[in-house]
Amino acid sequence: MHSRSIFLATVLLALVVPAKPIEIRANSVTLSLAKKLDTSGGAQYLVDQDRARVRTLIKRGLNIAGQQNRRDVTVSLGESQAVVYIAQVNFGSSTTEYIIHMVIDSGSSNTWVGAGQPWTPDSSTTSDNEAVSVTYGSGQMEVGTLYTGPVSLGSGITVQEQGFALAEFAQGFQGYDGILGIGPENLTLGTILENPTGTIPTITQNLNQLGVICQALVGVFFEPSSTNTAEGELSFGAPNPARYTGELTYYPVTGTSPASRYWGINQSITYGSTMILSHTAGIVDTGTTLIHLASSKYVNASCIHAFLVYQTATGAQQDLPAPAGTGLLYLTTEQYSQLQNLDFHIGGDTYALIPNAQIWPRVLNAAIGGTSERVYLIFSNLETPSGEGLDFVNGMCFLERYYSVYDSDQNRVGFASTEYSSSTVN
């Protein structure tokens, strides 16, 4: 069943792991990512699983705010994504050709291994046998043991004394070996069973504390999924200016809970002159594929349904839910030719999604159960009322058009244009 698989990717689109998959610049470490494509059919349930992830992110954020045990809430990790980015990581001091593929997730912060190929602790790692539990909805690392030891990023840099878990029981991660979490440290709260108020420093934080990088931040670059040389990149310690154009602008993490527990920002969205979503809080998330909008918001005593306003403005039709359809909005080619920019207003700046950036890559229509004659939009109805503190999610489809930076030191998120911001690759 689709609910028992996470990402389900089986074919490597572009393995961007060259002879030296890591670059070390002054006070920064850059790690190349690979992209995988799901051809198994599981991505047909993309909308359902993406929406389930967002809903449980909201619940988990509220639990953290209320200092409840995070383990009371399960969080799906982008199950059944059509594409996913992975990094080459190794644990312990092994110098053998042992490549571990880790999924990158900014909506969680635990790093763990053991979901796929087995990993055996060696003399470089230590453990006090503390149990760790992290549940990701249909995919879960339910029971694991906390270890401390070296974690190697690619083949160029090693993070000493890094805390990570070895899964004793994990399911739903076919084709992957674990998770590399790049979210805020507080998302590890409640995952150590014997110490539910304790946290585990992230890889970003440890690189900073060891002096390998000068800032506890990570820059993220995703190339659009439809390109033939698709790649991704993590840059620890400093943004990589080779990956973006123009000015990089930072915005404070929102103070509105539960978005404030993640990489949350405040924004509004307009389509031409039409207000889609008025100024509100939401999150930026690498583990979510689509862009999600809350159902409704009251403005001057009128109920505005953000998703329906966008659907009406574009003239899009709602496809049937999976497995009969994709569950996405779709346009005819003639309607697509009339599509306008969708503008994301953050701070005093505007980040536009041109018409081509608002559609699913047409070469991947079949992967999500679509047909070649339809043009699918990358937006989903969150089906939750606005005003609950997390009213939108800017997922991977947004991040493939803009470079993003997640700064733990200054509690802020940054964006910059890339060569793909105005590209018509889809």
C-alpha positions as CSV (number, residue, x, y, z in Angstrom):
1,M,0.0,0.0,0.0
2,H,1.2,3.5,-0.7
3,S,0.9,4.5,3.0
4,R,3.6,2.0,3.8
5,S,6.2,3.6,1.5
6,I,8.3,6.7,1.8
7,F,9.3,8.4,-1.4
8,L,9.4,5.1,-3.2
9,A,12.1,6.3,-5.5
10,T,13.9,3.7,-7.5
11,V,15.6,5.3,-10.4
12,L,18.4,7.8,-10.1
13,L,17.8,10.8,-12.4
14,A,21.2,12.4,-12.0
15,L,23.7,11.2,-9.4
16,V,25.5,14.4,-8.6
17,V,28.3,12.8,-6.6
18,P,31.5,13.4,-8.6
19,A,34.9,12.2,-7.6
20,K,35.0,14.9,-4.9
21,P,31.4,15.3,-3.9
22,I,32.3,17.9,-1.3
23,E,33.9,21.3,-1.6
24,I,35.6,23.0,1.4
25,R,35.7,26.8,1.0
26,A,36.9,29.2,3.7
27,N,34.6,28.6,6.7
28,S,32.1,26.6,4.7
29,V,31.5,23.0,3.6
30,T,29.5,22.3,0.4
31,L,27.9,18.9,-0.1
32,S,26.5,17.8,-3.4
33,L,23.1,16.1,-3.5
34,A,21.6,13.5,-5.9
35,K,18.1,13.4,-7.1
36,K,15.9,10.3,-7.4
37,L,12.8,9.7,-9.4
38,D,9.9,7.5,-8.3
39,T,8.8,5.2,-11.1
40,S,7.0,2.7,-8.9
41,G,3.6,4.4,-8.9
42,G,3.7,5.5,-5.3
43,A,4.0,9.2,-6.3
44,Q,0.5,9.0,-7.6
45,Y,-0.5,9.6,-3.9
46,L,1.7,12.7,-3.7
47,V,-1.2,15.1,-2.7
48,D,-2.5,12.9,0.0
49,Q,0.8,12.2,1.6
50,D,2.1,15.7,1.2
51,R,-1.0,17.1,2.9
52,A,-0.7,14.5,5.7
53,R,2.8,15.6,6.4
54,V,1.8,19.3,6.7
55,R,-1.1,18.5,9.1
56,T,1.1,16.5,11.4
57,L,3.8,19.2,11.3
58,I,1.2,21.5,12.6
59,K,0.3,19.1,15.4
60,R,3.9,18.4,16.4
61,G,4.6,22.1,16.5
62,L,1.7,22.7,18.8
63,N,2.9,19.9,21.0
64,I,6.4,21.4,21.3
65,A,4.9,24.8,22.1
66,G,2.8,23.1,24.8
67,Q,5.9,21.1,26.0
68,Q,4.1,17.9,25.4
69,N,6.0,14.8,24.5
70,R,6.7,15.0,20.8
71,R,6.3,11.3,20.4
72,D,2.6,11.7,20.8
73,V,2.4,13.0,17.2
74,T,3.6,11.2,14.1
75,V,5.1,13.2,11.2
76,S,5.1,11.9,7.7
77,L,8.3,12.8,5.8
78,G,7.2,13.6,2.2
79,E,6.0,10.0,1.5
80,S,5.5,9.2,-2.1
81,Q,7.3,12.2,-3.5
82,A,7.9,12.0,-7.2
83,V,11.4,13.2,-6.7
84,V,13.7,13.5,-3.6
85,Y,17.2,14.7,-2.9
86,I,19.7,12.5,-1.1
87,A,23.2,13.0,0.3
88,Q,26.2,10.7,0.6
89,V,27.0,10.3,4.3
90,N,29.1,7.8,6.3
91,F,29.1,7.0,10.0
92,G,32.0,5.9,12.1
93,S,35.6,5.5,10.9
94,S,35.1,3.0,8.1
95,T,37.1,3.8,5.0
96,T,35.4,1.1,2.9
97,E,33.3,1.9,-0.1
98,Y,30.2,2.1,2.0
99,I,27.8,4.7,0.7
100,I,24.8,5.7,2.8
101,H,22.0,7.6,1.1
102,M,20.3,10.1,3.5
103,V,17.2,12.0,2.7
104,I,17.5,15.8,3.4
105,D,14.7,17.2,5.7
106,S,14.4,20.7,7.0
107,G,11.2,19.8,8.9
108,S,13.0,17.5,11.3
109,S,16.4,17.6,13.0
110,N,17.3,14.1,14.0
111,T,20.0,12.3,12.0
112,W,19.9,8.5,12.0
113,V,20.9,5.5,9.9
114,G,19.9,1.9,9.5
115,A,16.7,2.0,7.5
116,G,18.2,0.3,4.4
117,Q,21.6,-1.3,4.4
118,P,22.9,-2.4,7.8
119,W,25.4,-0.3,9.7
120,T,27.7,-1.7,12.4
121,P,29.1,0.5,15.1
122,D,32.9,0.5,15.3
123,S,35.5,1.6,17.9
124,S,35.2,5.2,16.9
125,T,31.6,5.4,18.2
126,T,30.3,5.2,21.7
127,S,26.8,4.7,23.2
128,D,25.2,4.9,26.6
129,N,22.4,2.7,25.2
130,E,19.8,5.5,25.3
131,A,16.8,4.7,23.2
132,V,15.6,7.1,20.5
133,S,12.2,7.2,18.8
134,V,11.3,9.2,15.7
135,T,8.1,8.6,13.9
136,Y,7.4,10.0,10.4
137,G,3.8,9.0,9.8
138,S,3.8,5.9,7.5
139,G,7.6,5.9,7.6
140,Q,9.1,5.5,11.0
141,M,12.3,4.9,12.9
142,E,10.4,3.6,15.9
143,V,13.2,2.3,18.1
144,G,16.9,3.1,17.8
145,T,20.0,3.6,19.9
146,L,21.8,6.9,20.3
147,Y,25.4,6.9,19.3
148,T,28.1,9.6,19.4
149,G,30.9,9.5,16.8
150,P,32.3,10.8,13.5
151,V,29.9,11.5,10.7
152,S,31.5,12.0,7.3
153,L,29.9,14.3,4.7
154,G,30.9,12.9,1.3
155,S,34.6,12.2,1.4
156,G,36.0,15.6,2.4
157,I,35.0,16.5,6.0
158,T,34.1,14.6,9.2
159,V,32.0,15.9,12.0
160,Q,33.4,14.5,15.3
161,E,31.3,13.7,18.3
162,Q,28.1,13.9,16.4
163,G,25.0,12.4,18.0
164,F,23.0,10.1,15.7
165,A,20.7,7.1,16.1
166,L,21.1,3.6,14.7
167,A,17.7,2.2,13.9
168,E,16.7,-1.1,15.4
169,F,13.3,-1.0,13.7
170,A,12.5,1.2,10.7
171,Q,10.0,0.8,7.9
172,G,8.7,2.8,5.0
173,F,12.2,3.9,3.7
174,Q,12.7,1.6,0.7
175,G,15.8,2.7,-1.2
176,Y,17.1,5.0,1.6
177,D,19.3,4.5,4.6
178,G,18.1,7.3,6.9
179,I,17.4,10.9,7.5
180,L,19.8,13.9,7.7
181,G,17.8,16.6,9.6
182,I,18.6,20.2,9.0
183,G,15.7,21.7,11.0
184,P,16.0,23.7,14.3
185,E,17.5,21.7,17.2
186,N,14.2,22.0,19.3
187,L,12.7,19.5,16.9
188,T,14.8,16.8,18.5
189,L,12.9,17.5,21.8
190,G,11.3,14.3,23.2
191,T,13.1,11.9,20.9
192,I,15.4,10.6,23.6
193,L,13.1,8.3,25.6
194,E,15.1,8.4,28.9
195,N,15.5,12.2,28.6
196,P,12.4,13.6,27.0
197,T,13.4,17.2,27.8
198,G,16.9,16.8,26.2
199,T,17.9,17.7,22.6
200,I,20.5,16.5,20.2
201,P,22.7,19.1,18.5
202,T,22.4,19.0,14.7
203,I,25.2,18.5,12.2
204,T,25.1,22.2,11.4
205,Q,25.5,23.1,15.0
206,N,28.4,20.7,15.6
207,L,30.3,21.9,12.5
208,N,30.0,25.4,14.0
209,Q,31.0,24.4,17.5
210,L,34.0,22.6,16.2
211,G,35.1,25.7,14.3
212,V,34.8,24.0,10.9
213,I,32.3,26.7,9.8
214,C,31.9,30.2,11.2
215,Q,28.1,30.3,11.2
216,A,25.5,27.7,12.1
217,L,23.6,28.0,8.9
218,V,23.0,25.9,5.8
219,G,22.2,27.0,2.3
220,V,20.0,24.8,0.1
221,F,20.0,24.7,-3.7
222,F,17.6,22.5,-5.7
223,E,17.6,22.4,-9.5
224,P,14.1,22.0,-11.1
225,S,13.2,18.4,-11.5
226,S,12.7,18.4,-15.2
227,T,16.3,19.4,-16.1
228,N,18.6,16.7,-17.6
229,T,21.4,17.5,-15.3
230,A,19.3,18.0,-12.1
231,E,21.3,18.4,-9.0
232,G,21.1,19.8,-5.5
233,E,23.6,21.2,-2.9
234,L,23.9,21.9,0.8
235,S,26.3,24.6,1.9
236,F,27.1,24.5,5.6
237,G,28.5,27.7,7.2
238,A,28.0,30.2,4.4
239,P,25.7,30.5,1.4
240,N,27.4,29.5,-1.9
241,P,27.3,32.6,-4.2
242,A,27.9,30.5,-7.2
243,R,24.4,29.1,-6.8
244,Y,22.4,32.3,-6.7
245,T,22.1,35.6,-8.5
246,G,21.6,39.1,-7.1
247,E,21.1,39.9,-3.5
248,L,20.5,37.3,-0.7
249,T,17.9,38.8,1.7
250,Y,17.1,37.5,5.2
251,Y,13.8,37.5,7.1
252,P,13.3,36.7,10.8
253,V,11.6,33.5,11.7
254,T,8.0,34.2,12.5
255,G,6.9,34.5,16.1
256,T,3.6,32.8,15.4
257,S,3.3,29.3,16.7
258,P,3.4,26.5,15.5
259,A,5.2,27.9,12.4
260,S,7.9,29.4,14.7
261,R,9.0,25.9,15.7
262,Y,10.2,25.3,12.2
263,W,11.8,27.5,9.5
264,G,8.7,29.7,9.6
265,I,8.1,33.1,7.9
266,N,5.4,35.6,7.3
267,Q,4.1,36.2,3.8
268,S,1.2,37.1,1.6
269,I,0.4,35.9,-1.9
270,T,-1.2,37.6,-4.9
271,Y,-2.1,36.5,-8.4
272,G,-2.1,39.6,-10.6
273,S,-4.2,42.1,-8.7
274,T,-6.1,39.3,-6.8
275,M,-5.3,38.6,-3.2
276,I,-4.8,34.9,-2.7
277,L,-3.6,34.8,0.9
278,S,-3.3,37.8,3.2
279,H,-0.3,38.4,5.4
280,T,0.1,35.3,7.6
281,A,2.6,32.7,9.0
282,G,3.7,29.5,7.4
283,I,6.9,27.5,6.8
284,V,9.5,26.7,4.2
285,D,10.1,22.9,4.0
286,T,12.5,20.8,1.9
287,G,10.5,17.6,2.9
288,T,7.3,18.8,1.3
289,T,6.9,18.7,-2.5
290,L,4.0,21.1,-3.3
291,I,2.9,24.5,-2.2
292,H,0.1,24.3,0.3
293,L,-2.5,26.9,1.2
294,A,-4.9,27.0,4.1
295,S,-8.6,26.8,3.3
296,S,-10.0,30.1,4.6
297,K,-9.3,33.4,6.3
298,Y,-11.7,36.0,7.5
299,V,-10.9,39.5,6.2
300,N,-13.4,42.3,7.0
301,A,-16.0,39.7,8.0
302,S,-15.7,38.0,4.6
303,C,-14.4,34.4,4.4
304,I,-11.6,34.2,1.8
305,H,-10.7,30.6,0.7
306,A,-7.1,31.0,-0.6
307,F,-7.0,27.8,-2.6
308,L,-10.4,28.4,-4.2
309,V,-9.5,32.0,-5.0
310,Y,-6.4,30.8,-6.8
311,Q,-8.4,28.1,-8.6
312,T,-11.0,30.6,-9.7
313,A,-8.5,33.1,-10.9
314,T,-6.6,30.6,-13.0
315,G,-9.7,28.8,-14.3
316,A,-8.2,25.5,-13.2
317,Q,-10.2,22.3,-12.8
318,Q,-9.8,19.9,-9.8
319,D,-8.6,16.5,-10.9
320,L,-10.0,13.3,-9.2
321,P,-8.1,12.1,-6.1
322,A,-5.7,9.2,-6.4
323,P,-5.8,6.5,-7.7
324,A,-8.4,7.8,-10.2
325,G,-6.4,11.0,-10.8
326,T,-3.6,13.1,-9.4
327,G,-5.7,15.2,-6.9
328,L,-4.1,18.4,-8.4
329,L,-5.6,21.3,-10.2
330,Y,-5.0,21.2,-13.9
331,L,-5.3,23.6,-16.9
332,T,-5.7,23.1,-20.6
333,T,-2.7,24.3,-22.7
334,E,-4.8,27.3,-23.8
335,Q,-5.5,28.3,-20.2
336,Y,-1.8,27.8,-19.4
337,S,-0.9,30.4,-22.1
338,Q,-3.0,32.9,-20.1
339,L,-1.5,32.2,-16.7
340,Q,-0.1,35.2,-14.8
341,N,2.7,35.5,-12.2
342,L,2.0,34.3,-8.6
343,D,3.8,36.7,-6.3
344,F,5.0,35.8,-2.8
345,H,5.4,38.9,-0.7
346,I,8.0,38.4,2.1
347,G,9.1,41.4,4.1
348,G,9.2,44.2,1.6
349,D,10.3,41.9,-1.3
350,T,8.4,40.0,-3.9
351,Y,9.4,36.5,-5.1
352,A,7.5,35.7,-8.3
353,L,6.6,32.3,-9.6
354,I,6.3,32.8,-13.3
355,P,3.6,30.7,-15.1
356,N,6.1,27.9,-15.9
357,A,7.1,27.7,-12.2
358,Q,3.5,27.2,-11.2
359,I,3.2,23.9,-13.1
360,W,4.3,20.4,-12.5
361,P,7.1,19.2,-14.8
362,R,5.2,17.9,-17.8
363,V,7.8,15.2,-18.4
364,L,6.9,13.8,-15.0
365,N,3.1,13.8,-15.4
366,A,3.0,10.0,-15.7
367,A,4.9,9.7,-12.4
368,I,2.0,11.2,-10.5
369,G,-0.7,9.4,-12.4
370,G,-1.4,12.3,-14.8
371,T,-1.9,12.5,-18.5
372,S,0.2,14.2,-21.2
373,E,-2.5,16.6,-22.4
374,R,-3.0,18.3,-19.0
375,V,-1.0,21.0,-17.4
376,Y,-1.0,20.3,-13.6
377,L,-0.5,23.1,-11.0
378,I,1.8,22.6,-8.0
379,F,-0.7,23.8,-5.4
380,S,-2.7,21.9,-2.8
381,N,-5.6,22.7,-0.5
382,L,-4.3,22.2,3.0
383,E,-8.0,21.8,4.2
384,T,-7.3,23.5,7.4
385,P,-8.7,26.9,8.4
386,S,-6.3,29.9,8.2
387,G,-5.4,31.5,11.5
388,E,-4.1,28.3,13.2
389,G,-0.5,29.5,13.0
390,L,0.7,27.6,9.9
391,D,-1.3,28.7,6.9
392,F,1.0,27.8,4.0
393,V,4.0,25.6,3.2
394,N,6.5,26.7,0.5
395,G,7.7,23.2,-0.5
396,M,10.3,21.9,-2.9
397,C,8.5,23.3,-6.0
398,F,9.1,26.8,-4.6
399,L,12.7,26.0,-3.5
400,E,13.6,24.8,-6.9
401,R,13.2,28.4,-8.1
402,Y,14.9,30.2,-5.2
403,Y,18.0,29.6,-3.2
404,S,17.3,29.4,0.5
405,V,19.3,29.7,3.7
406,Y,18.5,28.5,7.2
407,D,20.4,30.4,9.9
408,S,20.3,29.0,13.4
409,D,22.6,31.6,14.8
410,Q,20.3,34.5,14.0
411,N,17.0,32.6,13.7
412,R,16.3,33.7,10.2
413,V,15.6,32.4,6.7
414,G,17.1,33.9,3.5
415,F,16.2,33.8,-0.2
416,A,17.8,34.8,-3.4
417,S,17.0,34.3,-7.1
418,T,18.8,31.7,-9.2
419,E,19.2,31.1,-12.9
420,Y,16.0,29.0,-12.7
421,S,13.8,31.7,-11.1
422,S,12.6,32.7,-14.6
423,S,13.4,29.5,-16.4
424,T,10.8,27.7,-18.5
425,V,12.2,24.2,-17.8
426,N,8.8,22.7,-17.0
